[in-house]
Amino acid sequence: MADLHLYHFEGCPACKQAKQWIAELRREKPELANVEITMTDVYKNPGFKAPAPFYYVPTFFVDGRKVLEGEVTKEKVEEILRAGI
């Protein structure tokens, strides 16, 4: 089971879409329902330390490795959630 992390910020349309896809995929695919993903709002946690630099949100890390930054698709979000099974 991989450690999943999403860096985002409130008010970001792409971040909102990514979080909606996470919720949607959890409802649609029972095997993803209990996958844990830590979510950090980069503006509400100004001292946060990401495992690697990034410039755009949403940014996903799997086991400390950046796997997706910026542009997100539902398919990519599903891949990331599946890494957490």
Number of C-alpha atoms within 10 A of each C-alpha: 10 17 17 20 21 24 21 24 19 11 8 12 12 17 22 15 15 23 17 13 19 21 13 15 19 17 12 11 10 10 13 20 16 11 18 15 18 11 14 15 16 18 12 11 10 8 8 12 9 17 11 9 8 15 8 12 22 25 21 25 22 18 15 14 14 17 12 20 16 15 13 18 14 15 11 15 18 17 11 21 24 14 16 17 14
